[in-house]
Each structure stands twice: as structure tokens, then as C-alpha cells.
Amino acid sequence: MLLIDDLLLAPFRGVLWVVEKIREAAQEEMAGEADAITEQLRQAYMMLETGRITEAEFDGQERNLLDRLDAIRERESDSAEEEQEWHEVDQGGEDDEEEDGEDNGEEA
């Protein structure tokens, strides 16, 4: 019976594996984007300190970069919540099977 279950679920598990890899790649890309924005912010601060840009120019750049950084962090927290929900759903299915087995044992 377990072999049949494994054969029937194999395509579904394969799709889940692909989706997980895509999600991991997207998270790595977001982390790289956040690092790039942080570097741009550091460079803008250095330009302000050396007098190559004015305070007003720096404020505009800083506001823009910090808004982008906040958006990335918000997406990361949303994806973390979604991941937690996926794991709860995945574990919930296994718990239901165990509960069914316990119910059958009590009725027998």
C-alpha cells in the first residue's frame, strides 16, 4: 500500500520540489537586491560626506532607497508567513492521517 501511495504522490512531490527551488532562488535574489540597495545607501552617504552631493539630494536618494529596502523586507516577511502556512498545511495533512488511525483504533 505504501508503494502505491509513493507512486501516486511522486508527481506532486516533484512539483513541490520545483516550486521550493524557485522560491529559494527568489529569496536569494531579494537578499542580493537588499545588499545592493544598502551599498547604494552607503555610497550616497559617502558622497554627502565628501561634498559631492547636497543634503537635499542625499535626502531624496535616501528616502527612495529606504522605501525600496522596506518593500523588500515586507515581501520577505510575507513570504516567511506563506512558508509557515505551507508547512502547517503539510503537517496538518499528516496529523489528520494519524488522528484517523487513532479513531479507527478506538472504534475497533
Buried (B, 14 or more C-beta within 10 A) or exposed (E): EEEEEEEEEEEEEEEEEEEEEEBEEEBEEBEEBBEEBEEBBEEBBEBBEEEEBEEEEBEEBBEBBEEBBEBBEEBBEEBEEEEEEBEEEEEEEEEEEEEEEEEEEEEE
